[in-house]
Amino acid sequence: MSSAPTAAPGRPLPPLSLPVLAVVALTAIVGVAVAVAIAPAAWAVDIDRNLRAADALRAGSFRTIEGYLYTPLAAALTVPLAVVPAGVAVAGWLAVRLALIMAGVRRETAGRAIGDRAAAALGAVTFIPTLHDLMLGNVSVVITATLALLLWWRDRWWTGIALGLVLATFPKPQLIPILVWMLVFRRRSLLGALGTAAIATGVGVLWLGFERYLTFVDVVLHVPYLETPMYGNLGLTGLTPDLVVPLGMLTVAAAAIGLWRGEVAGFICAVGAGILLAPYTMAYSAVPLLLGVRPLSRVAPRTTFALALTGSLGVLVFLPLWVGAVMAVALGVPRLRWARAEREPATIRAP
């Protein structure tokens, strides 16, 4: 996967430019303001639901938790958090996700000064989708980490294991375009992901009972809030019916062209398509787009700067337009330029 330029031995990379620091500052200001505004309603909502699902599973009444759409295995894996004080569980889950973000930033800013790394970390954490995930106690940061493994390592079956565990516990529809991308560019990883998901699900059925999984399927097929006007839905399905079909078809076409453009453009468009086409999309769904910042900045620096500058505001004001713009930029880069970028020596991929 594309990477920022690496420094020559003994020579540090140049410091981040003032425009980049301006992006970080604006992102942080908007993020803090939004965090203060939504904290009373958003803090720990998702992790609390997960903990209550774990308690219900322990009590033998799984699926009594309204809005819980994860598998019985996810609830079972949450049980260890349910036996400690709620505050400890919330803090621990927050620490895990912050650690994942910091690890990703460290990898993506290799060779830069500590101040630059701190600025990049601040921008990543205060990006509205990331902040939304952290506040709710959602799993989008974890999903993004599993996708990063696919991008940063060569195509091996074991690089799909983490995504397979996600599929077995948090089977979000927005991952479907990613699986299609893997079918084209990461076939071994796809086999590892699907195999892991199948094994983990089998273990879950044997451990927790087939009936609980039937209940899970029934709940997913009859989600109450999907049968009513979806207040708060930021994806295409939240628009009027007259717009959903044509824009959905346009999104599918853009994703297909992205796959033809190449590995990186295909990934960015697959992520965007998943966000736009999911039955229900919230701000946290856009966290994986952070993985496209650096490759896009190499092939289209000016437009990437504009996207970064408007990122948090774009998500808040009209997410489909901003995500569509990200996809359009990826598609606007000539295929040969993407191919050259993917072959450059600066590309970092582990053996």
C-alpha positions in Angstrom: 0.0 0.0 0.0 1.2 3.5 -0.8 3.2 5.3 1.8 4.7 8.7 2.5 8.3 9.2 1.4 10.9 7.6 3.6 13.9 9.5 4.9 17.4 8.7 3.7 19.6 7.1 6.3 20.5 9.8 8.9 18.3 12.4 7.3 14.9 13.2 8.9 11.8 13.9 6.8 10.8 17.6 6.4 8.4 18.9 9.0 4.7 19.0 8.3 3.7 22.1 6.3 1.6 24.9 7.8 -1.5 23.9 5.7 -1.3 20.4 7.1 -1.1 21.8 10.6 -4.1 24.0 9.8 -6.0 20.9 8.9 -5.1 19.3 12.2 -6.1 22.5 14.1 -9.5 22.8 12.4 -10.2 19.1 12.8 -9.4 19.3 16.5 -11.5 22.5 17.1 -14.5 21.0 15.3 -14.0 17.6 17.1 -13.8 19.1 20.6 -16.9 21.3 20.0 -18.9 18.4 18.7 -17.7 16.1 21.5 -18.8 18.6 24.1 -22.2 18.9 22.4 -23.0 15.2 22.0 -21.3 13.8 25.1 -24.5 13.7 27.3 -26.3 11.6 24.7 -23.5 9.6 23.1 -21.0 8.7 25.9 -20.5 4.9 26.2 -23.9 4.1 24.5 -22.6 1.2 22.4 -20.3 -0.4 25.0 -23.1 -0.2 27.5 -25.4 -2.1 25.1 -22.7 -4.7 24.7 -22.3 -5.1 28.4 -26.0 -5.5 28.9 -26.1 -8.1 26.1 -23.3 -10.0 27.9 -25.3 -9.8 31.2 -28.4 -11.1 29.4 -26.4 -13.9 27.9 -25.2 -14.9 31.3 -28.7 -14.8 32.6 -30.0 -17.0 29.7 -32.1 -14.2 28.1 -30.0 -13.2 25.1 -31.6 -10.9 22.6 -33.6 -8.8 25.2 -31.3 -5.8 24.4 -33.0 -3.4 22.0 -30.7 -2.4 19.1 -28.1 -5.1 19.7 -27.2 -6.4 16.3 -24.0 -8.3 17.0 -23.7 -12.1 17.2 -24.1 -14.3 20.3 -20.3 -14.8 20.1 -19.7 -11.1 20.4 -21.8 -11.0 23.6 -20.0 -14.0 24.9 -16.6 -12.4 24.3 -17.8 -9.3 26.1 -18.6 -11.3 29.3 -15.1 -10.7 30.8 -15.8 -6.9 30.7 -19.2 -7.4 32.2 -17.8 -8.9 35.4 -15.7 -5.7 36.2 -17.1 -2.3 37.2 -18.8 -0.5 34.3 -16.4 2.4 34.5 -13.4 0.1 34.3 -14.9 -1.7 31.3 -15.6 1.6 29.5 -12.1 2.9 30.2 -10.4 -0.4 29.1 -12.3 -0.5 25.8 -11.4 3.2 25.2 -7.7 2.4 25.9 -7.7 -0.5 23.5 -9.0 1.6 20.6 -6.7 4.5 21.4 -3.8 2.1 21.4 -4.8 0.9 18.0 -5.0 4.4 16.6 -1.6 5.3 18.1 -0.1 2.2 16.6 -1.5 3.1 13.2 -0.3 6.7 13.4 3.2 5.5 14.5 3.4 3.2 11.5 2.2 5.9 9.1 4.4 8.6 10.4 7.6 6.6 10.6 10.7 8.8 10.2 9.0 12.0 11.2 9.7 14.2 14.3 7.8 13.6 17.5 5.9 16.9 17.0 4.7 15.8 13.6 3.6 12.4 15.0 1.7 14.2 17.8 -0.1 16.4 15.3 -1.0 13.4 13.1 -2.3 11.6 16.2 -4.4 14.6 17.2 -5.9 14.9 13.8 -6.7 11.1 13.7 -8.3 11.1 17.1 -10.4 14.3 16.7 -11.6 13.4 13.2 -15.4 13.3 13.8 -15.9 9.7 12.8 -13.1 8.5 15.1 -14.3 10.7 17.9 -17.8 9.4 17.5 -16.5 5.8 17.7 -14.4 6.5 20.8 -17.3 8.2 22.6 -19.9 5.6 21.8 -17.7 2.6 22.5 -18.2 1.3 18.9 -16.1 -1.1 16.9 -15.2 0.9 13.8 -11.7 1.6 15.0 -11.2 -2.1 15.5 -12.6 -2.8 12.0 -10.2 -0.2 10.6 -7.3 -1.9 12.3 -8.2 -5.2 10.6 -8.4 -3.5 7.2 -5.0 -1.9 7.8 -3.5 -5.4 8.2 -4.8 -6.3 4.8 -3.3 -3.2 3.3 0.1 -3.1 5.0 1.0 -6.8 4.6 1.3 -9.0 1.6 -1.6 -11.3 0.6 -1.4 -14.2 3.0 -4.2 -16.3 4.5 -3.3 -15.3 8.1 -3.7 -11.6 7.3 -7.4 -12.2 7.0 -7.8 -13.8 10.4 -8.6 -10.6 12.3 -11.2 -9.6 9.7 -12.7 -13.1 9.9 -13.1 -12.6 13.7 -14.9 -9.3 13.0 -17.2 -11.0 10.5 -18.1 -13.6 13.1 -18.8 -11.0 15.8 -19.7 -7.7 14.1 -21.0 -8.6 10.6 -21.6 -5.1 9.3 -23.0 -4.8 5.8 -20.5 -2.0 4.9 -17.8 -4.7 4.8 -19.4 -6.4 1.8 -17.7 -4.2 -0.8 -14.4 -4.8 1.0 -14.9 -8.5 0.6 -15.4 -7.9 -3.2 -12.1 -5.9 -3.2 -10.4 -8.8 -1.5 -11.7 -11.2 -4.1 -9.8 -9.1 -6.7 -6.7 -8.1 -4.8 -6.4 -10.3 -1.7 -7.7 -13.7 -2.5 -5.6 -15.6 0.1 -6.5 -13.1 2.8 -10.2 -13.5 1.8 -9.9 -17.3 2.2 -8.3 -16.7 5.7 -11.1 -14.3 6.6 -14.0 -16.5 5.5 -12.4 -19.6 6.9 -11.9 -17.9 10.3 -15.4 -16.5 10.3 -16.8 -20.0 9.5 -14.7 -21.6 12.3 -15.5 -18.9 14.8 -19.2 -19.1 14.0 -19.2 -22.9 14.3 -17.5 -22.6 17.7 -20.2 -20.0 18.7 -23.0 -22.3 17.6 -21.6 -25.3 19.5 -20.8 -23.2 22.6 -23.9 -21.0 22.8 -26.5 -23.0 21.0 -28.0 -22.9 17.5 -31.3 -21.4 18.8 -29.4 -18.2 19.8 -28.0 -17.8 16.3 -31.5 -18.3 14.8 -32.7 -15.5 17.1 -29.7 -13.4 15.9 -30.7 -13.9 12.2 -34.3 -13.1 12.9 -33.3 -9.8 14.7 -31.0 -8.8 11.8 -33.8 -9.5 9.3 -36.3 -7.5 11.2 -34.5 -4.5 12.7 -37.2 -2.2 14.0 -35.6 1.1 13.1 -35.0 0.0 9.5 -38.7 -0.3 9.0 -39.4 3.3 10.0 -38.0 6.7 8.8 -34.3 6.5 9.9 -33.6 9.5 12.0 -29.9 10.1 12.1 -29.0 7.9 9.2 -26.3 9.7 7.2 -26.0 7.2 4.3 -27.9 7.1 1.0 -30.7 5.1 2.6 -31.5 8.1 4.7 -32.4 10.1 1.6 -35.7 10.2 -0.2 -36.6 7.0 -2.1 -36.4 8.8 -5.4 -32.7 9.4 -4.8 -31.6 6.2 -3.2 -31.8 4.0 -6.3 -30.0 6.2 -8.8 -27.4 7.3 -6.4 -27.0 3.7 -5.2 -26.4 2.5 -8.8 -23.9 5.4 -9.3 -22.1 4.3 -6.2 -21.9 0.6 -7.4 -20.6 1.8 -10.7 -18.0 4.0 -9.1 -16.8 1.1 -6.9 -16.5 -1.1 -10.0 -14.4 1.5 -11.8 -12.3 1.9 -8.7 -11.5 -1.8 -8.9 -10.4 -1.4 -12.5 -8.3 1.6 -11.5 -6.2 -0.5 -9.2 -5.6 -1.9 -5.7 -5.5 1.5 -3.8 -8.2 3.2 -5.8 -10.3 0.1 -5.5 -9.9 0.0 -1.8 -10.9 3.6 -1.3 -13.9 3.2 -3.5 -14.9 0.0 -1.7 -14.8 1.7 1.7 -16.8 4.6 0.3 -19.4 2.3 -1.2 -19.8 0.4 2.0 -20.4 3.6 3.9 -23.0 4.9 1.4 -24.9 1.7 0.7 -25.1 0.3 4.3 -28.7 0.1 5.5 -27.9 2.4 8.4 -24.8 4.7 8.4 -23.6 6.8 11.3 -20.6 9.1 11.4 -18.3 6.4 12.9 -18.7 4.3 9.8 -16.3 6.7 8.0 -13.3 5.8 10.2 -11.7 3.4 7.6 -11.3 6.3 5.2 -8.4 7.4 7.3 -6.5 4.6 5.6 -6.8 6.4 2.3 -5.4 9.8 3.4 -1.7 9.0 2.7 -2.0 7.2 -0.6 -4.4 9.9 -1.9 -2.0 12.7 -0.7 0.7 11.2 -2.9 -1.2 11.1 -6.1 -3.5 14.1 -5.6 -2.1 16.3 -2.9 -4.1 19.5 -3.5 -7.5 17.8 -3.7 -6.6 15.6 -0.7 -5.8 18.7 1.3 -9.3 20.1 0.4 -10.9 16.9 1.5 -9.0 16.8 4.7 -9.7 20.4 5.5 -13.5 19.8 5.0 -13.5 16.3 6.4 -15.2 16.6 9.8 -17.5 19.4 8.6 -18.4 17.3 5.5 -19.3 14.3 7.6 -21.6 16.4 9.8 -23.2 18.5 7.0 -23.8 15.9 4.3 -21.8 12.7 4.5 -22.8 11.2 1.1 -21.4 14.3 -0.7 -18.1 14.2 1.1 -17.6 10.5 0.7 -18.6 10.7 -2.9 -16.0 13.4 -3.3 -13.3 11.1 -1.8 -14.4 8.4 -4.3 -14.3 10.9 -7.2 -10.8 12.0 -6.4 -9.6 8.4 -6.3 -11.3 7.8 -9.7 -10.0 11.0 -11.1 -6.4 9.9 -10.8 -5.2 8.1 -14.0 -4.8 4.4 -13.7 -1.1 4.6 -14.7 -0.4 7.1 -12.0 -1.9 4.8 -9.4 0.2 2.0 -10.9 3.4 4.0 -10.6 2.6 5.0 -7.0 2.0 1.4 -6.1 5.4 0.5 -7.5 7.5 3.3 -5.9 10.3 2.2 -3.5 8.6 4.2 -0.8 5.8 1.7 -0.6 5.9 0.0 2.7 4.6 -3.5 3.0 5.9 -6.2 5.3 7.2 -9.5 3.9 
